[in-house]
Amino acid sequence: MAGSSDENCSGCIPLVVRSPSVAISSQGFALSVQTCVIRAWDVSKPLLFCPAMNTLMWEHPITARQVGQLKELGYVEIPCVVKKLVCGDEGRWWASPANPISAR
């Protein structure tokens, strides 16, 4: 359908992806606006993602598998920084100042 909103979602956009969206997207489901955009993405164009989750989620083996699946699809992970989190843990969170999403 010419001029549909689906056609307008084809530029390069960065996504901060929370753990549920990583899991949902890696399995090919589209249950929210964000995962619908990911599922409908033109994989010939870059999709940047920055996973955001707590330390225990990051350290779970399933997370590595799911992030790996997204990378296999050609999605680009924006590295996170290691810092002290609100919960008191030291862990990875958001994009690194050395690799800001806006510079991609």
MOPAC internal coordinates of N, CA, C and O (Angstrom, degrees):
PM7 1SCF
backbone

  N    0.0000 0     0.00 0     0.00 0    0    0    0
  C    1.4390 1     0.00 0     0.00 0    1    0    0
  C    1.5293 1   109.38 1     0.00 0    2    1    0
  O    1.2310 1   120.24 1   -69.87 1    3    2    1
  N    1.3160 1   117.15 1   110.13 1    3    2    1
  C    1.4598 1   122.29 1  -176.74 1    5    3    2
  C    1.5188 1   110.82 1   -60.75 1    6    5    3
  O    1.2310 1   121.14 1   -43.78 1    7    6    5
  N    1.3445 1   115.42 1   136.22 1    7    6    5
  C    1.4517 1   120.48 1   177.14 1    9    7    6
  C    1.5155 1   114.42 1    77.90 1   10    9    7
  O    1.2310 1   119.83 1  -172.30 1   11   10    9
  N    1.3206 1   117.93 1     7.70 1   11   10    9
  C    1.4615 1   118.89 1  -179.40 1   13   11   10
  C    1.5194 1   109.97 1   -71.34 1   14   13   11
  O    1.2310 1   120.31 1   -20.80 1   15   14   13
  N    1.3302 1   117.01 1   159.20 1   15   14   13
  C    1.4563 1   120.74 1  -179.84 1   17   15   14
  C    1.5228 1   110.89 1   -64.21 1   18   17   15
  O    1.2310 1   119.46 1   154.73 1   19   18   17
  N    1.3266 1   118.63 1   -25.27 1   19   18   17
  C    1.4621 1   121.34 1   177.70 1   21   19   18
  C    1.5241 1   110.92 1   -61.51 1   22   21   19
  O    1.2310 1   119.90 1   143.30 1   23   22   21
  N    1.3176 1   117.79 1   -36.70 1   23   22   21
  C    1.4596 1   121.30 1  -179.01 1   25   23   22
  C    1.5239 1   111.70 1   -71.44 1   26   25   23
  O    1.2310 1   119.77 1   156.95 1   27   26   25
  N    1.3138 1   118.04 1   -23.05 1   27   26   25
  C    1.4489 1   121.78 1  -178.14 1   29   27   26
  C    1.5208 1   112.97 1   -83.95 1   30   29   27
  O    1.2310 1   119.64 1   178.24 1   31   30   29
  N    1.3088 1   118.30 1    -1.76 1   31   30   29
  C    1.4661 1   122.70 1  -178.33 1   33   31   30
  C    1.5174 1   111.17 1  -100.97 1   34   33   31
  O    1.2310 1   119.88 1  -143.36 1   35   34   33
  N    1.3357 1   117.84 1    36.64 1   35   34   33
  C    1.4589 1   119.39 1  -172.67 1   37   35   34
  C    1.5196 1   114.06 1  -110.99 1   38   37   35
  O    1.2310 1   119.00 1  -171.74 1   39   38   37
  N    1.3417 1   119.52 1     8.26 1   39   38   37
  C    1.4578 1   120.85 1   176.52 1   41   39   38
  C    1.5117 1   110.70 1   -83.20 1   42   41   39
  O    1.2310 1   120.71 1     1.94 1   43   42   41
  N    1.3258 1   116.25 1  -178.06 1   43   42   41
  C    1.4584 1   120.93 1   177.84 1   45   43   42
  C    1.5194 1   108.38 1   -88.35 1   46   45   43
  O    1.2310 1   120.23 1   -59.19 1   47   46   45
  N    1.3142 1   117.17 1   120.81 1   47   46   45
  C    1.4536 1   120.57 1   177.87 1   49   47   46
  C    1.5200 1   110.02 1  -129.11 1   50   49   47
  O    1.2310 1   120.17 1   -38.03 1   51   50   49
  N    1.3288 1   117.28 1   141.97 1   51   50   49
  C    1.4615 1   119.55 1   173.56 1   53   51   50
  C    1.5209 1   109.58 1   -86.84 1   54   53   51
  O    1.2310 1   120.31 1   -37.07 1   55   54   53
  N    1.3082 1   117.02 1   142.93 1   55   54   53
  C    1.4524 1   121.73 1   177.39 1   57   55   54
  C    1.5146 1   109.51 1  -125.05 1   58   57   55
  O    1.2310 1   120.10 1   -49.50 1   59   58   57
  N    1.3228 1   117.42 1   130.50 1   59   58   57
  C    1.4609 1   120.69 1   167.41 1   61   59   58
  C    1.5182 1   104.20 1   -87.30 1   62   61   59
  O    1.2310 1   121.30 1   -64.76 1   63   62   61
  N    1.3120 1   115.11 1   115.24 1   63   62   61
  C    1.4599 1   120.75 1  -171.44 1   65   63   62
  C    1.5178 1   109.22 1  -109.31 1   66   65   63
  O    1.2310 1   120.80 1   -63.78 1   67   66   65
  N    1.3397 1   116.08 1   116.22 1   67   66   65
  C    1.4596 1   120.71 1   176.91 1   69   67   66
  C    1.5215 1   109.13 1   -76.62 1   70   69   67
  O    1.2310 1   120.70 1   -16.03 1   71   70   69
  N    1.3197 1   116.26 1   163.97 1   71   70   69
  C    1.4673 1   120.41 1  -174.31 1   73   71   70
  C    1.5254 1   113.70 1   -54.62 1   74   73   71
  O    1.2310 1   118.32 1   139.52 1   75   74   73
  N    1.3422 1   120.81 1   -40.48 1   75   74   73
  C    1.4691 1   117.54 1   178.75 1   77   75   74
  C    1.5338 1   112.20 1   -62.28 1   78   77   75
  O    1.2310 1   120.43 1   143.88 1   79   78   77
  N    1.3403 1   116.79 1   -36.12 1   79   78   77
  C    1.4677 1   119.38 1   179.80 1   81   79   78
  C    1.5182 1   111.81 1   -70.73 1   82   81   79
  O    1.2310 1   119.98 1   146.24 1   83   82   81
  N    1.3429 1   117.65 1   -33.76 1   83   82   81
  C    1.4638 1   120.56 1   175.05 1   85   83   82
  C    1.5274 1   108.88 1   -61.04 1   86   85   83
  O    1.2310 1   120.77 1   131.41 1   87   86   85
  N    1.3243 1   116.14 1   -48.59 1   87   86   85
  C    1.4658 1   120.98 1  -178.62 1   89   87   86
  C    1.5285 1   111.47 1   -63.46 1   90   89   87
  O    1.2310 1   120.43 1   132.98 1   91   90   89
  N    1.3106 1   116.77 1   -47.02 1   91   90   89
  C    1.4635 1   121.50 1  -177.79 1   93   91   90
  C    1.5237 1   110.53 1   -64.27 1   94   93   91
  O    1.2310 1   120.46 1   133.85 1   95   94   93
  N    1.3347 1   116.72 1   -46.15 1   95   94   93
  C    1.4625 1   120.89 1  -177.25 1   97   95   94
  C    1.5191 1   112.22 1   -67.21 1   98   97   95
  O    1.2310 1   120.51 1   141.94 1   99   98   97
  N    1.3328 1   116.63 1   -38.06 1   99   98   97
  C    1.4642 1   119.22 1  -178.55 1  101   99   98
  C    1.5257 1   111.69 1   -66.22 1  102  101   99
  O    1.2310 1   120.47 1   160.46 1  103  102  101
  N    1.3210 1   116.71 1   -19.54 1  103  102  101
  C    1.4675 1   121.20 1   178.61 1  105  103  102
  C    1.5250 1   112.81 1   -99.43 1  106  105  103
  O    1.2310 1   120.41 1   178.41 1  107  106  105
  N    1.3374 1   116.81 1    -1.59 1  107  106  105
  C    1.4533 1   120.87 1   176.00 1  109  107  106
  C    1.5134 1   115.61 1    85.85 1  110  109  107
  O    1.2310 1   119.89 1  -167.64 1  111  110  109
  N    1.3209 1   117.81 1    12.36 1  111  110  109
  C    1.4639 1   120.43 1   179.34 1  113  111  110
  C    1.5210 1   110.75 1   -88.80 1  114  113  111
  O    1.2310 1   120.18 1   -20.89 1  115  114  113
  N    1.3151 1   117.26 1   159.11 1  115  114  113
  C    1.4567 1   123.25 1   178.21 1  117  115  114
  C    1.5211 1   108.12 1  -135.28 1  118  117  115
  O    1.2310 1   120.84 1   -86.64 1  119  118  117
  N    1.3370 1   116.00 1    93.36 1  119  118  117
  C    1.4621 1   120.46 1  -174.11 1  121  119  118
  C    1.5270 1   114.38 1  -112.43 1  122  121  119
  O    1.2310 1   120.24 1   178.30 1  123  122  121
  N    1.3303 1   117.14 1    -1.70 1  123  122  121
  C    1.4612 1   121.53 1   179.58 1  125  123  122
  C    1.5283 1   107.28 1  -145.13 1  126  125  123
  O    1.2310 1   120.79 1    -5.67 1  127  126  125
  N    1.3123 1   116.09 1   174.33 1  127  126  125
  C    1.4670 1   118.99 1   177.94 1  129  127  126
  C    1.5237 1   109.38 1   -59.25 1  130  129  127
  O    1.2310 1   120.49 1   133.94 1  131  130  129
  N    1.3304 1   116.67 1   -46.06 1  131  130  129
  C    1.4563 1   120.42 1  -178.23 1  133  131  130
  C    1.5271 1   111.74 1   -61.63 1  134  133  131
  O    1.2310 1   119.81 1   132.98 1  135  134  133
  N    1.3235 1   117.96 1   -47.02 1  135  134  133
  C    1.4631 1   119.33 1  -178.95 1  137  135  134
  C    1.5239 1   111.76 1   -72.17 1  138  137  135
  O    1.2310 1   119.77 1   154.64 1  139  138  137
  N    1.3210 1   118.04 1   -25.36 1  139  138  137
  C    1.4730 1   120.24 1   173.10 1  141  139  138
  C    1.5277 1   110.29 1   -67.14 1  142  141  139
  O    1.2310 1   120.19 1   138.53 1  143  142  141
  N    1.3409 1   117.24 1   -41.47 1  143  142  141
  C    1.4628 1   120.72 1   177.08 1  145  143  142
  C    1.5257 1   109.37 1   -62.37 1  146  145  143
  O    1.2310 1   120.32 1   135.08 1  147  146  145
  N    1.3304 1   117.00 1   -44.92 1  147  146  145
  C    1.4644 1   120.79 1   179.64 1  149  147  146
  C    1.5226 1   110.68 1   -62.40 1  150  149  147
  O    1.2310 1   120.07 1   135.75 1  151  150  149
  N    1.3148 1   117.48 1   -44.25 1  151  150  149
  C    1.4671 1   122.26 1  -177.62 1  153  151  150
  C    1.5234 1   111.83 1   -66.75 1  154  153  151
  O    1.2310 1   120.53 1   145.93 1  155  154  153
  N    1.3377 1   116.59 1   -34.07 1  155  154  153
  C    1.4700 1   120.76 1  -177.60 1  157  155  154
  C    1.5282 1   112.09 1   -92.38 1  158  157  155
  O    1.2310 1   120.18 1  -174.69 1  159  158  157
  N    1.3234 1   117.27 1     5.31 1  159  158  157
  C    1.4564 1   121.47 1  -174.55 1  161  159  158
  C    1.5199 1   112.10 1   -64.89 1  162  161  159
  O    1.2310 1   120.50 1   -40.54 1  163  162  161
  N    1.3233 1   116.66 1   139.46 1  163  162  161
  C    1.4636 1   123.03 1   173.06 1  165  163  162
  C    1.5249 1   106.32 1   -75.74 1  166  165  163
  O    1.2310 1   120.05 1   -75.93 1  167  166  165
  N    1.3249 1   117.50 1   104.07 1  167  166  165
  C    1.4674 1   121.34 1  -172.68 1  169  167  166
  C    1.5269 1   113.30 1   -69.50 1  170  169  167
  O    1.2310 1   120.14 1   176.11 1  171  170  169
  N    1.3419 1   117.34 1    -3.89 1  171  170  169
  C    1.4603 1   118.87 1   173.80 1  173  171  170
  C    1.5286 1   110.56 1   -79.64 1  174  173  171
  O    1.2310 1   120.37 1   171.95 1  175  174  173
  N    1.3291 1   116.90 1    -8.05 1  175  174  173
  C    1.4644 1   122.63 1   179.56 1  177  175  174
  C    1.5253 1   108.87 1  -113.52 1  178  177  175
  O    1.2310 1   120.27 1   -29.92 1  179  178  177
  N    1.3429 1   117.09 1   150.08 1  179  178  177
  C    1.4692 1   119.02 1  -176.96 1  181  179  178
  C    1.5201 1   112.73 1   -69.41 1  182  181  179
  O    1.2310 1   121.19 1   -41.39 1  183  182  181
  N    1.3067 1   115.33 1   138.61 1  183  182  181
  C    1.4554 1   122.17 1   170.86 1  185  183  182
  C    1.5154 1   105.56 1  -122.17 1  186  185  183
  O    1.2310 1   120.73 1   -62.53 1  187  186  185
  N    1.3141 1   116.21 1   117.47 1  187  186  185
  C    1.4567 1   122.30 1  -179.24 1  189  187  186
  C    1.5160 1   108.69 1   -95.25 1  190  189  187
  O    1.2310 1   120.36 1   -45.65 1  191  190  189
  N    1.3282 1   116.91 1   134.35 1  191  190  189
  C    1.4516 1   118.82 1   177.28 1  193  191  190
  C    1.5128 1   110.65 1  -135.13 1  194  193  191
  O    1.2310 1   121.27 1   -35.16 1  195  194  193
  N    1.3199 1   115.18 1   144.84 1  195  194  193
  C    1.4554 1   122.32 1   178.89 1  197  195  194
  C    1.5210 1   107.25 1  -126.09 1  198  197  195
  O    1.2310 1   120.30 1   -80.23 1  199  198  197
  N    1.3264 1   117.02 1    99.77 1  199  198  197
  C    1.4636 1   119.51 1  -178.64 1  201  199  198
  C    1.5279 1   111.32 1   -63.56 1  202  201  199
  O    1.2310 1   120.90 1   -43.08 1  203  202  201
  N    1.3119 1   115.89 1   136.92 1  203  202  201
  C    1.4575 1   121.94 1   178.30 1  205  203  202
  C    1.5249 1   108.31 1  -128.48 1  206  205  203
  O    1.2310 1   120.82 1   -64.17 1  207  206  205
  N    1.3252 1   116.04 1   115.83 1  207  206  205
  C    1.4617 1   120.27 1  -179.92 1  209  207  206
  C    1.5183 1   109.28 1  -160.78 1  210  209  207
  O    1.2310 1   120.69 1   -10.57 1  211  210  209
  N    1.3181 1   116.28 1   169.43 1  211  210  209
  C    1.4639 1   118.48 1  -179.46 1  213  211  210
  C    1.5245 1   110.96 1   -77.50 1  214  213  211
  O    1.2310 1   120.94 1   -10.25 1  215  214  213
  N    1.3237 1   115.81 1   169.75 1  215  214  213
  C    1.4592 1   122.18 1  -173.85 1  217  215  214
  C    1.5206 1   112.71 1   -58.12 1  218  217  215
  O    1.2310 1   119.99 1   133.42 1  219  218  217
  N    1.3303 1   117.63 1   -46.58 1  219  218  217
  C    1.4625 1   119.76 1  -178.87 1  221  219  218
  C    1.5252 1   111.76 1   -62.60 1  222  221  219
  O    1.2310 1   119.98 1   143.91 1  223  222  221
  N    1.3264 1   117.64 1   -36.09 1  223  222  221
  C    1.4613 1   120.22 1   175.99 1  225  223  222
  C    1.5243 1   110.59 1   -65.94 1  226  225  223
  O    1.2310 1   120.42 1   136.05 1  227  226  225
  N    1.3594 1   116.79 1   -43.95 1  227  226  225
  C    1.4640 1   120.57 1   179.14 1  229  227  226
  C    1.5207 1   110.97 1   -58.81 1  230  229  227
  O    1.2310 1   120.46 1   139.76 1  231  230  229
  N    1.3168 1   116.73 1   -40.24 1  231  230  229
  C    1.4537 1   121.30 1  -174.41 1  233  231  230
  C    1.5199 1   113.73 1   -81.03 1  234  233  231
  O    1.2310 1   119.80 1   171.43 1  235  234  233
  N    1.3153 1   117.99 1    -8.57 1  235  234  233
  C    1.4689 1   120.97 1  -179.66 1  237  235  234
  C    1.5288 1   109.99 1   -72.84 1  238  237  235
  O    1.2310 1   119.88 1   -44.36 1  239  238  237
  N    1.3436 1   117.84 1   135.64 1  239  238  237
  C    1.4657 1   120.73 1  -178.00 1  241  239  238
  C    1.5326 1   114.08 1   -59.38 1  242  241  239
  O    1.2310 1   120.05 1   151.89 1  243  242  241
  N    1.3129 1   117.50 1   -28.11 1  243  242  241
  C    1.4624 1   119.81 1   179.15 1  245  243  242
  C    1.5256 1   110.38 1   -64.48 1  246  245  243
  O    1.2310 1   120.30 1   144.04 1  247  246  245
  N    1.3457 1   117.03 1   -35.96 1  247  246  245
  C    1.4633 1   120.67 1  -179.75 1  249  247  246
  C    1.5224 1   111.01 1   -60.80 1  250  249  247
  O    1.2310 1   120.28 1   134.57 1  251  250  249
  N    1.3173 1   117.06 1   -45.43 1  251  250  249
  C    1.4707 1   120.37 1   179.23 1  253  251  250
  C    1.5212 1   110.54 1   -60.22 1  254  253  251
  O    1.2310 1   120.36 1   139.56 1  255  254  253
  N    1.3186 1   116.91 1   -40.44 1  255  254  253
  C    1.4672 1   120.44 1   179.07 1  257  255  254
  C    1.5246 1   110.76 1   -64.90 1  258  257  255
  O    1.2310 1   120.45 1   135.10 1  259  258  257
  N    1.3427 1   116.74 1   -44.90 1  259  258  257
  C    1.4646 1   120.38 1  -177.19 1  261  259  258
  C    1.5242 1   112.05 1   -68.95 1  262  261  259
  O    1.2310 1   119.60 1   138.71 1  263  262  261
  N    1.3343 1   118.38 1   -41.29 1  263  262  261
  C    1.4610 1   121.14 1   176.32 1  265  263  262
  C    1.5298 1   108.82 1   -63.70 1  266  265  263
  O    1.2310 1   120.43 1   140.00 1  267  266  265
  N    1.3293 1   116.77 1   -40.00 1  267  266  265
  C    1.4601 1   120.91 1   177.16 1  269  267  266
  C    1.5198 1   112.44 1   -60.56 1  270  269  267
  O    1.2310 1   120.61 1   140.74 1  271  270  269
  N    1.3290 1   116.43 1   -39.26 1  271  270  269
  C    1.4653 1   120.01 1   178.46 1  273  271  270
  C    1.5257 1   110.86 1   -63.68 1  274  273  271
  O    1.2310 1   120.21 1   139.43 1  275  274  273
  N    1.3221 1   117.21 1   -40.57 1  275  274  273
  C    1.4638 1   120.22 1   178.27 1  277  275  274
  C    1.5269 1   110.48 1   -65.22 1  278  277  275
  O    1.2310 1   120.19 1   139.78 1  279  278  277
  N    1.3268 1   117.24 1   -40.22 1  279  278  277
  C    1.4713 1   120.92 1   178.08 1  281  279  278
  C    1.5286 1   110.84 1   -65.22 1  282  281  279
  O    1.2310 1   120.10 1   142.48 1  283  282  281
  N    1.3380 1   117.41 1   -37.52 1  283  282  281
  C    1.4628 1   121.05 1   177.60 1  285  283  282
  C    1.5240 1   111.56 1   -61.51 1  286  285  283
  O    1.2310 1   120.64 1   151.48 1  287  286  285
  N    1.3217 1   116.37 1   -28.52 1  287  286  285
  C    1.4628 1   121.06 1   177.51 1  289  287  286
  C    1.5272 1   111.73 1   -78.47 1  290  289  287
  O    1.2310 1   120.77 1   175.72 1  291  290  289
  N    1.3253 1   116.14 1    -4.28 1  291  290  289
  C    1.4626 1   120.50 1   179.29 1  293  291  290
  C    1.5140 1   114.07 1    97.22 1  294  293  291
  O    1.2310 1   120.01 1  -177.81 1  295  294  293
  N    1.3267 1   117.59 1     2.19 1  295  294  293
  C    1.4602 1   120.19 1   177.48 1  297  295  294
  C    1.5227 1   108.65 1   -71.85 1  298  297  295
  O    1.2310 1   120.59 1   -32.69 1  299  298  297
  N    1.3304 1   116.48 1   147.31 1  299  298  297
  C    1.4559 1   121.93 1  -174.72 1  301  299  298
  C    1.5225 1   109.29 1  -106.63 1  302  301  299
  O    1.2310 1   120.69 1   -59.86 1  303  302  301
  N    1.3289 1   116.29 1   120.14 1  303  302  301
  C    1.4632 1   120.76 1   177.88 1  305  303  302
  C    1.5228 1   109.48 1   -82.22 1  306  305  303
  O    1.2310 1   120.45 1   -53.12 1  307  306  305
  N    1.3228 1   116.75 1   126.88 1  307  306  305
  C    1.4556 1   122.24 1   173.31 1  309  307  306
  C    1.5246 1   106.15 1   -84.34 1  310  309  307
  O    1.2310 1   119.83 1   -58.68 1  311  310  309
  N    1.3361 1   117.92 1   121.32 1  311  310  309
  C    1.4603 1   119.80 1  -177.42 1  313  311  310
  C    1.5223 1   112.38 1   -60.37 1  314  313  311
  O    1.2310 1   120.98 1   -35.10 1  315  314  313
  N    1.2995 1   115.74 1   144.90 1  315  314  313
  C    1.4570 1   122.29 1   177.48 1  317  315  314
  C    1.5223 1   109.86 1   -97.27 1  318  317  315
  O    1.2310 1   120.89 1   -20.70 1  319  318  317
  N    1.3099 1   115.91 1   159.30 1  319  318  317
  C    1.4562 1   121.12 1   175.12 1  321  319  318
  C    1.5246 1   108.74 1   -90.77 1  322  321  319
  O    1.2310 1   121.10 1   -24.27 1  323  322  321
  N    1.3088 1   115.49 1   155.73 1  323  322  321
  C    1.4561 1   121.02 1   171.49 1  325  323  322
  C    1.5156 1   106.03 1   -98.92 1  326  325  323
  O    1.2310 1   121.01 1   -55.99 1  327  326  325
  N    1.3225 1   115.67 1   124.01 1  327  326  325
  C    1.4613 1   119.82 1  -179.31 1  329  327  326
  C    1.5168 1   108.97 1  -153.31 1  330  329  327
  O    1.2310 1   120.66 1    -8.02 1  331  330  329
  N    1.3112 1   116.34 1   171.98 1  331  330  329
  C    1.4549 1   120.62 1   176.58 1  333  331  330
  C    1.5234 1   108.20 1   -75.21 1  334  333  331
  O    1.2310 1   120.73 1   -54.64 1  335  334  333
  N    1.3109 1   116.21 1   125.36 1  335  334  333
  C    1.4563 1   122.10 1  -177.84 1  337  335  334
  C    1.5211 1   110.47 1   -90.61 1  338  337  335
  O    1.2310 1   120.26 1   -13.29 1  339  338  337
  N    1.3145 1   117.10 1   166.71 1  339  338  337
  C    1.4585 1   122.83 1  -179.78 1  341  339  338
  C    1.5270 1   110.85 1   -57.14 1  342  341  339
  O    1.2310 1   120.22 1   144.78 1  343  342  341
  N    1.3359 1   117.19 1   -35.22 1  343  342  341
  C    1.4619 1   121.46 1  -177.70 1  345  343  342
  C    1.5315 1   112.22 1   -74.36 1  346  345  343
  O    1.2310 1   120.24 1   173.74 1  347  346  345
  N    1.3542 1   117.15 1    -6.26 1  347  346  345
  C    1.4521 1   120.88 1   179.95 1  349  347  346
  C    1.5160 1   113.65 1    99.61 1  350  349  347
  O    1.2310 1   119.93 1   162.60 1  351  350  349
  N    1.3205 1   117.73 1   -17.40 1  351  350  349
  C    1.4636 1   121.29 1   176.67 1  353  351  350
  C    1.5188 1   109.97 1   -70.31 1  354  353  351
  O    1.2310 1   120.83 1   -23.88 1  355  354  353
  N    1.3208 1   116.03 1   156.12 1  355  354  353
  C    1.4552 1   120.29 1   166.97 1  357  355  354
  C    1.5146 1   105.25 1  -100.75 1  358  357  355
  O    1.2310 1   120.56 1   -58.17 1  359  358  357
  N    1.3093 1   116.53 1   121.83 1  359  358  357
  C    1.4550 1   119.58 1  -175.63 1  361  359  358
  C    1.5182 1   112.10 1  -159.41 1  362  361  359
  O    1.2310 1   121.60 1    -0.88 1  363  362  361
  N    1.3298 1   114.54 1   179.12 1  363  362  361
  C    1.4681 1   120.73 1  -178.48 1  365  363  362
  C    1.5269 1   109.85 1   -82.37 1  366  365  363
  O    1.2310 1   121.36 1   -42.22 1  367  366  365
  N    1.3401 1   115.00 1   137.78 1  367  366  365
  C    1.4620 1   119.30 1   179.94 1  369  367  366
  C    1.5104 1   110.84 1  -155.80 1  370  369  367
  O    1.2310 1   119.65 1   -47.91 1  371  370  369
  N    1.2791 1   118.28 1   132.09 1  371  370  369
  C    1.4559 1   128.07 1   175.13 1  373  371  370
  C    1.5188 1   112.77 1    52.13 1  374  373  371
  O    1.2310 1   121.08 1     9.02 1  375  374  373
  N    1.3115 1   115.54 1  -170.98 1  375  374  373
  C    1.4620 1   121.09 1  -174.21 1  377  375  374
  C    1.5214 1   111.66 1   -80.12 1  378  377  375
  O    1.2310 1   121.68 1   -32.85 1  379  378  377
  N    1.2859 1   114.40 1   147.15 1  379  378  377
  C    1.4576 1   121.45 1   177.94 1  381  379  378
  C    1.5238 1   110.26 1   -72.51 1  382  381  379
  O    1.2310 1   119.78 1   -39.86 1  383  382  381
  N    1.3345 1   118.03 1   140.14 1  383  382  381
  C    1.4743 1   119.63 1   175.44 1  385  383  382
  C    1.5260 1   111.53 1   -60.56 1  386  385  383
  O    1.2310 1   120.19 1   152.30 1  387  386  385
  N    1.3330 1   117.25 1   -27.70 1  387  386  385
  C    1.4595 1   120.60 1   178.72 1  389  387  386
  C    1.5266 1   112.17 1   -73.99 1  390  389  387
  O    1.2310 1   120.21 1   160.93 1  391  390  389
  N    1.3234 1   117.20 1   -19.07 1  391  390  389
  C    1.4672 1   122.64 1  -179.94 1  393  391  390
  C    1.5252 1   109.73 1  -131.30 1  394  393  391
  O    1.2310 1   119.88 1  -119.59 1  395  394  393
  N    1.3344 1   117.84 1    60.41 1  395  394  393
  C    1.4697 1   118.99 1  -176.44 1  397  395  394
  C    1.5269 1   110.83 1   -64.04 1  398  397  395
  O    1.2310 1   121.41 1   -35.83 1  399  398  397
  N    1.2974 1   114.91 1   144.17 1  399  398  397
  C    1.4670 1   120.85 1   179.87 1  401  399  398
  C    1.5338 1   109.97 1   -57.43 1  402  401  399
  O    1.2310 1   120.43 1   142.12 1  403  402  401
  N    1.3240 1   116.79 1   -37.88 1  403  402  401
  C    1.4687 1   119.95 1  -176.42 1  405  403  402
  C    1.5154 1   112.37 1   -64.94 1  406  405  403
  O    1.2310 1   119.64 1   159.86 1  407  406  405
  N    1.3343 1   118.28 1   -20.14 1  407  406  405
  C    1.4662 1   120.55 1  -179.64 1  409  407  406
  C    1.5162 1   111.64 1   -85.15 1  410  409  407
  O    1.2310 1   119.35 1   173.11 1  411  410  409
  N    1.3208 1   118.84 1    -6.89 1  411  410  409
  C    1.4582 1   121.90 1  -176.40 1  413  411  410
  C    1.4985 1   111.66 1   -84.02 1  414  413  411
  O    1.2310 1   120.10 1   180.00 1  415  414  413

